[in-house]
Amino acid sequence: MKRLKIYFLPQRHRGTIKNFFLCFLTFFLLNGISQKGFAQTADSAPTTINLTLQKAEELALAGNPHIHAADDRAKAADKQVLPSLFPDDPMVMVDTTNPGMQMWMVEEKLGFPGKGIAKADMNGAEAKKMRAMALETRRSIVLQAKQAYWNFYYRQRVDSILQEVQMKWKSLAPILQAKELSGQWLSVKAVRMQMETAKAINEMVANSRALRVSQFNLNHLFSLPHFTIYHLAEEMVLPPFAGKEEDLVRDALRQNSEIATYRRAIEANDAKQHMASLDYLPDFDLWLSGVRDPSNGSFSDYGFRLGVSVPLFFPAKQVQASGAASDELSAAKYDLQGKQNEVIHMTEEAFVNAESAWRILRLYEEGGLLKQVQRAWQSSQTAYRNEEMSLTDYVETYKTYVETITNYYQAKADYGKALAELDYQTGNSTGKEKEKNHEN
């Protein structure tokens, strides 16, 4: 029996060109991917913004998507008004049923007289309500931007203080350890200083995370990338608190954007009620006809037909529709009354908060408390260097200094947020918000 033998011959040079082409293609693709990655890295470089209160307002008005969405809805509602005035398009028909004769007809559905005007008024009232809602959205986002700015302001100022505190505690650590080993301090005092050091580290970590959250909140409000960096400009000087509670409440009832939206809702429901009273009335249908001779193209036997729908179920439909619209109008009026009461309460509360925050801030600035603690801290440093103050008193003085500075920034941020809330409730606009409101 013969065996079949198969030999595999080496093929050393086959595929050389193919392998070279594959290597070249791989190198080209990797090079393209790396260049694309470098380009993306260059394009995604962090952007630095010098942030002020006015800048935060401008960024929110320019980039917040909720504002643009509300504006586009208002524009869309405006474009619904004019088409409501026009009737339906006429229908042209040609009837060639009878040989040698063509019947031409034009049909126009007229509806009930005045229904188109009523529908246009209803759409116009709805468009005004959408514009009021857009204004409310704009002012609400501006309020959030101002509050977010003051939160970021406080967190960043406190972060710089806590960084200084951490460096100070690190510099004091060898001294504390030396005094403990030499027996000058009891162990309880040493434990207390260790606790203070741990507390400072924990506060710094917690505030650092809160600062990042404040930064991300600004990014969301401005629709900016997550890695955007914000730097605070020079220290902002806030105006003194002025105004009477009665005047502010009066301004709020007249200018508050939420109240304006509820008033527009009443107007829209009133227009809907008027439309409901006309909705089920008889509709008119007009036909114009004529006979055309195909041989010479002349028309003859002109005529018209007028049709009217018979409102057999008009009472039942119209009563129910008008009743529903009347209930909606009544509900809108109650909503307005409730919103007015709420705005009065919120304005009074914002007035009290702003007045209280201003008194505390005034104590730091005009009362000289801030300057006093700064001078006391400077004199304490001099006394400690001259060995005229114990380490315990020096540490307590430093803690008081840090606490006072932190409370000062907290008072300033609270006052800024209180002013923003008061401006929102009273309907006062500032800066770029006035320009945007005027455009709309």
PELIN-V352982 format. One record per residue. N is the residue number from 1. RES is the residue in one small letter. OMEGA is omega in radians with two decimals (* if undefined). NEAR is the number of other C-alpha atoms within 8 Angstrom. Layout:
# PELIN-V352982
n = (N | N)
res = (RES | RES)
omega = (OMEGA | OMEGA)
near = (NEAR | NEAR)
This chain:
# PELIN-V352982
n = (1 | 2 | 3 | 4 | 5 | 6 | 7 | 8 | 9 | 10 | 11 | 12 | 13 | 14 | 15 | 16 | 17 | 18 | 19 | 20 | 21 | 22 | 23 | 24 | 25 | 26 | 27 | 28 | 29 | 30 | 31 | 32 | 33 | 34 | 35 | 36 | 37 | 38 | 39 | 40 | 41 | 42 | 43 | 44 | 45 | 46 | 47 | 48 | 49 | 50 | 51 | 52 | 53 | 54 | 55 | 56 | 57 | 58 | 59 | 60 | 61 | 62 | 63 | 64 | 65 | 66 | 67 | 68 | 69 | 70 | 71 | 72 | 73 | 74 | 75 | 76 | 77 | 78 | 79 | 80 | 81 | 82 | 83 | 84 | 85 | 86 | 87 | 88 | 89 | 90 | 91 | 92 | 93 | 94 | 95 | 96 | 97 | 98 | 99 | 100 | 101 | 102 | 103 | 104 | 105 | 106 | 107 | 108 | 109 | 110 | 111 | 112 | 113 | 114 | 115 | 116 | 117 | 118 | 119 | 120 | 121 | 122 | 123 | 124 | 125 | 126 | 127 | 128 | 129 | 130 | 131 | 132 | 133 | 134 | 135 | 136 | 137 | 138 | 139 | 140 | 141 | 142 | 143 | 144 | 145 | 146 | 147 | 148 | 149 | 150 | 151 | 152 | 153 | 154 | 155 | 156 | 157 | 158 | 159 | 160 | 161 | 162 | 163 | 164 | 165 | 166 | 167 | 168 | 169 | 170 | 171 | 172 | 173 | 174 | 175 | 176 | 177 | 178 | 179 | 180 | 181 | 182 | 183 | 184 | 185 | 186 | 187 | 188 | 189 | 190 | 191 | 192 | 193 | 194 | 195 | 196 | 197 | 198 | 199 | 200 | 201 | 202 | 203 | 204 | 205 | 206 | 207 | 208 | 209 | 210 | 211 | 212 | 213 | 214 | 215 | 216 | 217 | 218 | 219 | 220 | 221 | 222 | 223 | 224 | 225 | 226 | 227 | 228 | 229 | 230 | 231 | 232 | 233 | 234 | 235 | 236 | 237 | 238 | 239 | 240 | 241 | 242 | 243 | 244 | 245 | 246 | 247 | 248 | 249 | 250 | 251 | 252 | 253 | 254 | 255 | 256 | 257 | 258 | 259 | 260 | 261 | 262 | 263 | 264 | 265 | 266 | 267 | 268 | 269 | 270 | 271 | 272 | 273 | 274 | 275 | 276 | 277 | 278 | 279 | 280 | 281 | 282 | 283 | 284 | 285 | 286 | 287 | 288 | 289 | 290 | 291 | 292 | 293 | 294 | 295 | 296 | 297 | 298 | 299 | 300 | 301 | 302 | 303 | 304 | 305 | 306 | 307 | 308 | 309 | 310 | 311 | 312 | 313 | 314 | 315 | 316 | 317 | 318 | 319 | 320 | 321 | 322 | 323 | 324 | 325 | 326 | 327 | 328 | 329 | 330 | 331 | 332 | 333 | 334 | 335 | 336 | 337 | 338 | 339 | 340 | 341 | 342 | 343 | 344 | 345 | 346 | 347 | 348 | 349 | 350 | 351 | 352 | 353 | 354 | 355 | 356 | 357 | 358 | 359 | 360 | 361 | 362 | 363 | 364 | 365 | 366 | 367 | 368 | 369 | 370 | 371 | 372 | 373 | 374 | 375 | 376 | 377 | 378 | 379 | 380 | 381 | 382 | 383 | 384 | 385 | 386 | 387 | 388 | 389 | 390 | 391 | 392 | 393 | 394 | 395 | 396 | 397 | 398 | 399 | 400 | 401 | 402 | 403 | 404 | 405 | 406 | 407 | 408 | 409 | 410 | 411 | 412 | 413 | 414 | 415 | 416 | 417 | 418 | 419 | 420 | 421 | 422 | 423 | 424 | 425 | 426 | 427 | 428 | 429 | 430 | 431 | 432 | 433 | 434 | 435 | 436 | 437 | 438 | 439 | 440)
res = (m | k | r | l | k | i | y | f | l | p | q | r | h | r | g | t | i | k | n | f | f | l | c | f | l | t | f | f | l | l | n | g | i | s | q | k | g | f | a | q | t | a | d | s | a | p | t | t | i | n | l | t | l | q | k | a | e | e | l | a | l | a | g | n | p | h | i | h | a | a | d | d | r | a | k | a | a | d | k | q | v | l | p | s | l | f | p | d | d | p | m | v | m | v | d | t | t | n | p | g | m | q | m | w | m | v | e | e | k | l | g | f | p | g | k | g | i | a | k | a | d | m | n | g | a | e | a | k | k | m | r | a | m | a | l | e | t | r | r | s | i | v | l | q | a | k | q | a | y | w | n | f | y | y | r | q | r | v | d | s | i | l | q | e | v | q | m | k | w | k | s | l | a | p | i | l | q | a | k | e | l | s | g | q | w | l | s | v | k | a | v | r | m | q | m | e | t | a | k | a | i | n | e | m | v | a | n | s | r | a | l | r | v | s | q | f | n | l | n | h | l | f | s | l | p | h | f | t | i | y | h | l | a | e | e | m | v | l | p | p | f | a | g | k | e | e | d | l | v | r | d | a | l | r | q | n | s | e | i | a | t | y | r | r | a | i | e | a | n | d | a | k | q | h | m | a | s | l | d | y | l | p | d | f | d | l | w | l | s | g | v | r | d | p | s | n | g | s | f | s | d | y | g | f | r | l | g | v | s | v | p | l | f | f | p | a | k | q | v | q | a | s | g | a | a | s | d | e | l | s | a | a | k | y | d | l | q | g | k | q | n | e | v | i | h | m | t | e | e | a | f | v | n | a | e | s | a | w | r | i | l | r | l | y | e | e | g | g | l | l | k | q | v | q | r | a | w | q | s | s | q | t | a | y | r | n | e | e | m | s | l | t | d | y | v | e | t | y | k | t | y | v | e | t | i | t | n | y | y | q | a | k | a | d | y | g | k | a | l | a | e | l | d | y | q | t | g | n | s | t | g | k | e | k | e | k | n | h | e | n)
omega = (-3.10 | 3.08 | 3.11 | -3.14 | 3.12 | -3.12 | 3.07 | -3.12 | 3.12 | 3.13 | -2.99 | -2.98 | 3.13 | 3.11 | -3.13 | 3.13 | 3.14 | 3.13 | 3.11 | 3.13 | 3.12 | 3.11 | 3.13 | 3.13 | 3.11 | 3.11 | -3.14 | -3.14 | 3.13 | 3.11 | 3.11 | 3.12 | -3.13 | 3.11 | 3.09 | 3.11 | 3.09 | 3.13 | 3.10 | 3.12 | 3.12 | -3.13 | -3.08 | 3.10 | -3.10 | 3.09 | 3.14 | -3.11 | 3.01 | -2.95 | 2.95 | 3.14 | 3.10 | 3.11 | 3.09 | 3.10 | -3.14 | 3.14 | 3.13 | -3.14 | -3.08 | -2.97 | -3.05 | -3.08 | 3.14 | 3.11 | -3.13 | 3.11 | 3.13 | 3.10 | 3.13 | 3.07 | 3.10 | 3.10 | 3.12 | 3.12 | 3.09 | -3.09 | 3.10 | -3.02 | -3.04 | 3.12 | -3.12 | -3.11 | -3.05 | 3.08 | 3.10 | 3.10 | 3.13 | 3.11 | 3.12 | -3.11 | 3.09 | -3.12 | 3.12 | -3.11 | -3.13 | -3.13 | 3.10 | -3.11 | 3.08 | 3.10 | 3.11 | -3.12 | 3.06 | -3.12 | 3.08 | 3.09 | -3.05 | -3.05 | 3.12 | -3.12 | 3.11 | -3.11 | 3.12 | 3.10 | 3.12 | 3.11 | 3.08 | 3.08 | 3.12 | 3.11 | 3.08 | 3.08 | 3.10 | 3.10 | 3.08 | 3.10 | 3.12 | 3.07 | 3.08 | 3.10 | 3.09 | 3.09 | 3.11 | 3.09 | -3.13 | -3.11 | 3.10 | 3.12 | 3.10 | 3.08 | 3.11 | 3.14 | 3.12 | 3.12 | 3.09 | 3.09 | -3.10 | 3.04 | 3.10 | 3.11 | -3.11 | -3.08 | -3.13 | 3.09 | 3.12 | 3.12 | 3.11 | 3.10 | -3.10 | 3.04 | 3.08 | 3.11 | -3.13 | 3.10 | 3.14 | 3.13 | 3.11 | 3.12 | 3.14 | -3.06 | 3.12 | 3.12 | 3.13 | -3.14 | 3.12 | 3.13 | 3.11 | -3.13 | -3.14 | 3.11 | 3.13 | 3.14 | 3.00 | -3.10 | 3.13 | 3.11 | 3.11 | 3.11 | 3.13 | 3.13 | 3.07 | 3.09 | 3.11 | 3.10 | 3.11 | 3.11 | 3.12 | 3.12 | 3.14 | 3.11 | -3.14 | 3.14 | -3.14 | 3.13 | 3.10 | 3.10 | 3.08 | 3.09 | 3.10 | 3.09 | 3.10 | 3.11 | 3.11 | 3.11 | 3.06 | 3.12 | 3.13 | -3.12 | -3.10 | -3.05 | 3.11 | 3.13 | -3.06 | -3.06 | 3.08 | -3.10 | -3.14 | 3.04 | 3.10 | 3.10 | -3.13 | -3.08 | -3.07 | 3.11 | -3.12 | 3.14 | 3.08 | -3.11 | 3.14 | 3.12 | 3.10 | -3.08 | -3.12 | 3.13 | 3.14 | 3.09 | 3.11 | 3.09 | -3.13 | 3.13 | -3.11 | -2.96 | -3.08 | -3.05 | 3.10 | 3.09 | 3.10 | 3.10 | 3.13 | 3.07 | 3.08 | 3.09 | 3.07 | 3.11 | 3.13 | 3.12 | 3.06 | 3.09 | 3.09 | 3.11 | 3.09 | 3.11 | -3.14 | 3.12 | 3.14 | -2.94 | -3.03 | 3.04 | -3.09 | 3.09 | -3.14 | -3.13 | -3.07 | 3.08 | 2.99 | -3.04 | 3.09 | -3.12 | -3.12 | 3.08 | -3.10 | -3.06 | -3.13 | 3.09 | -3.14 | 3.14 | 3.10 | 3.10 | 3.08 | 3.10 | 3.11 | 3.05 | 3.14 | -3.13 | 3.12 | 3.09 | -3.12 | -3.08 | -3.12 | -3.07 | -3.11 | -3.08 | -3.09 | -3.12 | -3.04 | 3.13 | -3.13 | -3.13 | 3.12 | 3.10 | 3.11 | 3.12 | 3.10 | 3.10 | 3.10 | 3.10 | 3.10 | 3.11 | 3.12 | 3.11 | 3.07 | 3.09 | 3.11 | 3.13 | 3.11 | 3.12 | 3.08 | 3.09 | 3.13 | -3.14 | 3.08 | 3.13 | -3.12 | 3.10 | 3.11 | 3.12 | 3.10 | 3.10 | -3.14 | -3.14 | -3.14 | 3.14 | 3.12 | 3.13 | 3.12 | 3.11 | 3.14 | 3.13 | 3.11 | 3.10 | 3.13 | -3.01 | -3.08 | 3.12 | 3.08 | -3.10 | -3.12 | 3.13 | 3.14 | -3.11 | 3.08 | 3.10 | 3.13 | 3.13 | 3.10 | 3.11 | 3.10 | 3.09 | 3.11 | -3.13 | -3.14 | 3.10 | 3.12 | 3.14 | 3.07 | -3.13 | 3.12 | 3.14 | 3.14 | 3.11 | 3.13 | 3.12 | 3.13 | 3.10 | 3.13 | 3.10 | 3.10 | 3.12 | -3.14 | 3.14 | 3.14 | 3.13 | 3.12 | 3.12 | 3.10 | 3.11 | 3.08 | 3.13 | 3.14 | 3.10 | 3.11 | 3.13 | 3.10 | 3.11 | 3.10 | 3.08 | 3.12 | 3.11 | 3.14 | 3.08 | 3.13 | -3.10 | -3.12 | 3.09 | 3.13 | 3.12 | -3.14 | 2.95 | -3.06 | 3.14 | 3.09 | 3.13 | 3.13 | 3.14 | 3.14 | 3.14 | -3.10 | *)
near = (2 | 3 | 4 | 4 | 4 | 4 | 4 | 4 | 4 | 4 | 5 | 4 | 5 | 6 | 6 | 7 | 7 | 7 | 8 | 8 | 8 | 8 | 8 | 8 | 8 | 8 | 8 | 8 | 8 | 8 | 8 | 8 | 8 | 8 | 8 | 8 | 8 | 8 | 8 | 8 | 8 | 7 | 6 | 6 | 6 | 7 | 7 | 8 | 8 | 8 | 10 | 9 | 8 | 7 | 8 | 12 | 13 | 10 | 10 | 13 | 14 | 7 | 10 | 14 | 7 | 7 | 12 | 8 | 8 | 13 | 10 | 8 | 9 | 13 | 9 | 8 | 13 | 10 | 8 | 10 | 13 | 8 | 8 | 12 | 10 | 7 | 9 | 7 | 5 | 8 | 7 | 8 | 7 | 8 | 7 | 8 | 6 | 6 | 5 | 6 | 11 | 13 | 11 | 12 | 11 | 11 | 11 | 11 | 11 | 11 | 10 | 10 | 6 | 6 | 11 | 11 | 9 | 11 | 11 | 13 | 10 | 12 | 14 | 12 | 12 | 12 | 13 | 10 | 12 | 12 | 12 | 12 | 12 | 12 | 10 | 11 | 11 | 11 | 11 | 9 | 13 | 12 | 11 | 9 | 13 | 13 | 11 | 11 | 12 | 12 | 10 | 11 | 10 | 11 | 13 | 9 | 9 | 11 | 12 | 8 | 10 | 11 | 9 | 8 | 10 | 11 | 8 | 8 | 9 | 8 | 8 | 8 | 8 | 8 | 8 | 10 | 9 | 8 | 10 | 12 | 7 | 7 | 7 | 7 | 9 | 8 | 7 | 6 | 8 | 12 | 8 | 8 | 9 | 8 | 8 | 8 | 10 | 8 | 8 | 11 | 9 | 8 | 9 | 11 | 8 | 8 | 11 | 10 | 8 | 9 | 12 | 8 | 8 | 12 | 11 | 9 | 9 | 11 | 12 | 9 | 13 | 11 | 9 | 9 | 6 | 6 | 6 | 11 | 9 | 9 | 8 | 9 | 7 | 4 | 5 | 4 | 4 | 5 | 4 | 5 | 7 | 4 | 6 | 6 | 8 | 6 | 8 | 11 | 12 | 8 | 11 | 14 | 12 | 6 | 11 | 14 | 12 | 9 | 12 | 10 | 12 | 12 | 9 | 13 | 11 | 11 | 9 | 13 | 12 | 11 | 12 | 10 | 12 | 9 | 12 | 12 | 11 | 9 | 8 | 10 | 9 | 10 | 10 | 12 | 12 | 12 | 11 | 11 | 11 | 12 | 12 | 12 | 11 | 9 | 4 | 5 | 7 | 7 | 9 | 7 | 6 | 9 | 7 | 8 | 7 | 8 | 7 | 8 | 7 | 5 | 8 | 5 | 6 | 9 | 7 | 7 | 9 | 12 | 8 | 8 | 10 | 11 | 8 | 8 | 13 | 10 | 8 | 9 | 12 | 8 | 8 | 12 | 9 | 8 | 9 | 11 | 8 | 8 | 11 | 10 | 8 | 8 | 12 | 11 | 8 | 9 | 14 | 10 | 8 | 12 | 11 | 8 | 10 | 13 | 9 | 8 | 13 | 11 | 8 | 9 | 12 | 9 | 10 | 11 | 10 | 7 | 7 | 9 | 10 | 11 | 8 | 8 | 10 | 9 | 8 | 8 | 11 | 8 | 8 | 11 | 9 | 8 | 10 | 12 | 7 | 7 | 7 | 7 | 10 | 8 | 7 | 6 | 8 | 12 | 8 | 8 | 10 | 9 | 8 | 8 | 11 | 10 | 8 | 10 | 9 | 10 | 8 | 11 | 11 | 9 | 11 | 10 | 12 | 10 | 13 | 11 | 11 | 13 | 10 | 11 | 10 | 12 | 10 | 13 | 12 | 14 | 11 | 8 | 8 | 6 | 7 | 9 | 14 | 9 | 8 | 9 | 8 | 6 | 5 | 5)
